[in-house]
Amino acid sequence: MNSVPDISVKIGRLSLQNPVIAASGTFGYGLEFTPFLDLDRLGGFATKGLSLRPRLGNPVPRVIETDSGMLNAIGLENVGLEKFKNEKIPLLEKYKTCLICNFFGDTVEEYREMAGALSLLERVDALEMNISCPNVEAGGVQFSSSPEVVAKVVGAVRQATEKFLIVKLSPNVTDITEIARAAEAAGADAVSLINTVIGMVMNVKTRQPYLANKTGGLSGPAIKPIALHMVHQTAKAVSIPVIGMGGIKSAEDALEFLLAGARAIQVGTANFVDPAATIKIIDGLMEWCVRHGIQNLDELKPGN
């Protein structure tokens, strides 16, 4: 009779009871999903991206379903730092799952200020900085656009916090491994990838782009092959842990990312299809390990 597999993972100094994390922007502040699952069964979850001040996001329409995925231009709508601290954190205190605060800024100083403020919250286990945002001080060029810019903003955040720091990488770059190495050199404890892929849908009735923002971020199963490739590349390029995401909807999908070199995975768009998708993936991983005689996820041998 097989013993129960140990599917806990270590991501640097961060310990998770399993490798399944609910991805930022698809899981609210965690509280919205409590009618559907037990948060404490998750490896962790990442909050909606937080900013210094509340944001209403982009005008509608800002979401549309696509073949094997969805396109969104929500515009990083969120309640802002103060409301998160005063209204969300107290309700999250009773949960023990790993709480990752995703955050962003319009300037390097805003990133630094957000990191410093979130670091004062004892309940927060890790920070995930979204660098797929325009730098208003540099004419709107994304922070993820070049290794030099990435090094500057990650370095500033590293000075402002001792929390475990994850840098979330954009696929919309020439060479994601250069960006990952820059984040690592500037002090990142881990990288997570990939964020959404830029896309567009045309409305043939209006003869205009469907989204009010014209373009949006493509997510879901359609981007999984792209994500797997970039995770595989990045895992070989850096020595810090890699957290993989992009189109994961099943335990088999998660295993592909772990075999590609990821230490943990994030589940995003699947949460909209099935609010309990993360739990089903955790159960599926356990079942797969039992079926294949795997006692510990470290026994999985990533591909070359």
SVG drawing of the C-alpha trace seen along z (x, -y; Angstrom):
<svg xmlns="http://www.w3.org/2000/svg" viewBox="-23 -61 46 63">
<polyline fill="none" stroke="black" stroke-width="0.4" points="0.0,0.0 1.4,-3.4 1.9,-6.1 0.4,-9.5 2.7,-11.5 4.4,-14.6 3.6,-17.3 5.0,-20.2 7.5,-22.4 10.1,-25.0 10.5,-28.1 13.7,-29.6 12.9,-30.2 9.1,-30.1 7.5,-26.8 4.2,-25.7 2.1,-22.7 1.6,-22.0 2.8,-23.7 -0.6,-25.2 -1.1,-29.0 -4.1,-30.9 -2.9,-33.6 -3.3,-37.4 -6.1,-39.0 -8.2,-35.8 -8.8,-35.2 -9.9,-38.6 -8.5,-39.0 -9.1,-35.3 -12.2,-36.1 -14.5,-36.0 -13.7,-32.3 -14.4,-31.1 -17.9,-29.9 -16.3,-27.5 -13.2,-26.2 -11.1,-26.1 -8.3,-28.6 -6.2,-26.7 -6.0,-23.8 -4.1,-25.9 -0.3,-26.2 -1.1,-29.9 -2.8,-32.7 -1.8,-36.0 -4.1,-39.0 -5.4,-41.3 -2.6,-43.8 -2.6,-46.5 -1.7,-50.2 -1.2,-53.1 -4.6,-54.6 -7.8,-52.8 -8.2,-52.3 -11.4,-52.0 -9.7,-50.3 -10.5,-50.7 -13.9,-51.4 -16.1,-48.5 -16.2,-46.3 -13.0,-45.0 -13.3,-41.2 -14.1,-38.8 -13.8,-35.1 -11.5,-33.8 -10.7,-30.4 -9.3,-28.4 -8.9,-31.5 -9.9,-35.0 -8.8,-38.6 -8.9,-41.1 -8.2,-44.8 -9.4,-45.3 -6.8,-48.0 -5.6,-46.8 -8.8,-47.8 -8.3,-47.5 -9.3,-48.9 -6.0,-50.5 -3.5,-50.1 -5.4,-51.6 -8.6,-49.7 -6.7,-46.5 -4.9,-47.0 -8.0,-48.1 -10.8,-45.9 -9.2,-42.8 -6.2,-41.9 -8.3,-41.6 -10.6,-39.0 -7.5,-37.1 -5.9,-36.8 -7.6,-33.5 -6.2,-31.7 -2.8,-30.0 -2.3,-29.6 0.6,-31.5 -0.6,-35.1 1.2,-36.7 0.5,-40.4 0.8,-41.4 1.5,-45.1 2.5,-47.6 3.3,-51.3 3.4,-54.0 6.9,-55.1 9.9,-53.5 9.1,-55.4 5.6,-54.1 6.9,-50.5 9.3,-51.2 6.5,-52.8 4.1,-49.9 6.8,-47.3 7.6,-49.2 4.0,-49.5 3.1,-45.9 6.2,-44.7 4.7,-46.1 1.8,-43.6 2.7,-40.6 0.1,-38.4 1.7,-38.9 4.1,-36.1 5.5,-37.3 5.3,-40.1 4.9,-39.7 5.7,-42.7 4.0,-43.1 6.5,-44.8 4.1,-44.7 3.1,-48.3 3.9,-51.6 6.6,-53.8 5.1,-57.3 8.5,-58.8 9.9,-57.2 7.1,-58.1 4.9,-55.0 7.6,-52.4 6.8,-49.2 9.1,-48.4 9.5,-45.0 10.9,-46.4 14.6,-46.1 17.1,-44.5 18.3,-47.9 14.8,-49.2 14.0,-45.9 17.2,-46.1 16.4,-49.6 12.9,-49.0 13.6,-45.5 16.7,-47.0 14.6,-49.8 12.0,-47.4 14.7,-45.1 16.0,-47.9 12.5,-48.6 11.6,-45.1 12.9,-42.0 9.8,-40.0 10.2,-37.1 10.2,-39.0 8.8,-37.4 9.1,-39.3 6.3,-38.5 7.6,-38.6 6.0,-39.6 6.2,-37.4 6.0,-40.5 9.8,-40.9 12.6,-39.9 14.4,-37.6 12.7,-36.7 15.8,-35.1 17.6,-38.5 14.8,-40.0 14.9,-37.1 18.6,-37.4 18.3,-41.1 15.7,-40.6 17.8,-37.9 20.9,-40.2 18.9,-43.0 17.7,-40.8 14.6,-38.9 14.0,-35.7 12.0,-34.1 10.4,-34.9 6.9,-34.0 5.9,-33.7 4.2,-34.2 1.9,-37.2 -0.6,-37.6 0.2,-37.9 -0.9,-41.0 -3.8,-40.4 -6.8,-41.9 -10.3,-40.9 -12.1,-42.8 -15.9,-43.4 -17.1,-42.9 -20.4,-44.7 -18.8,-47.9 -15.6,-47.4 -13.6,-48.4 -11.6,-46.5 -14.0,-44.7 -12.2,-46.0 -12.6,-49.7 -8.8,-49.6 -8.3,-48.1 -5.8,-45.5 -5.8,-43.2 -4.0,-40.4 -4.6,-36.9 -4.7,-34.1 -6.0,-30.5 -5.1,-27.2 -4.2,-29.0 -1.0,-30.4 0.2,-27.2 2.8,-26.1 4.3,-29.7 4.4,-29.7 6.0,-26.2 8.7,-27.2 9.5,-30.4 9.5,-28.6 11.8,-26.0 14.2,-28.7 14.1,-30.7 14.6,-27.8 17.9,-27.0 19.0,-30.7 18.6,-31.6 19.5,-30.0 16.5,-31.4 13.2,-29.4 10.7,-29.8 6.9,-29.8 5.2,-28.8 1.8,-29.9 -0.2,-30.1 -3.2,-28.0 -3.0,-25.5 -6.4,-23.9 -5.5,-20.3 -3.0,-18.3 -1.4,-17.2 -0.9,-20.8 0.7,-21.5 3.0,-18.5 4.2,-19.8 5.3,-23.0 7.0,-21.2 8.8,-19.0 9.8,-22.1 11.7,-23.4 9.0,-25.3 9.1,-24.8 5.4,-25.8 2.6,-26.8 -0.1,-29.4 -3.7,-28.8 -5.4,-31.8 -8.1,-31.8 -9.3,-28.3 -10.6,-29.9 -13.3,-31.7 -14.4,-28.5 -14.4,-26.5 -14.0,-28.3 -12.7,-25.1 -10.1,-24.4 -7.2,-24.8 -8.5,-22.2 -9.1,-19.8 -5.6,-20.3 -4.2,-19.6 -6.3,-16.4 -5.2,-15.4 -1.5,-15.8 -1.9,-13.6 -3.7,-11.0 -1.1,-11.1 1.7,-10.7 0.0,-7.7 -0.6,-6.1 3.1,-6.5 4.7,-5.7 6.0,-9.2 6.5,-10.0 7.9,-13.5 7.7,-16.0 11.5,-16.3 11.5,-12.8 10.2,-14.4 13.0,-14.9 12.7,-18.0 13.4,-17.7 16.6,-18.9"/>
</svg>
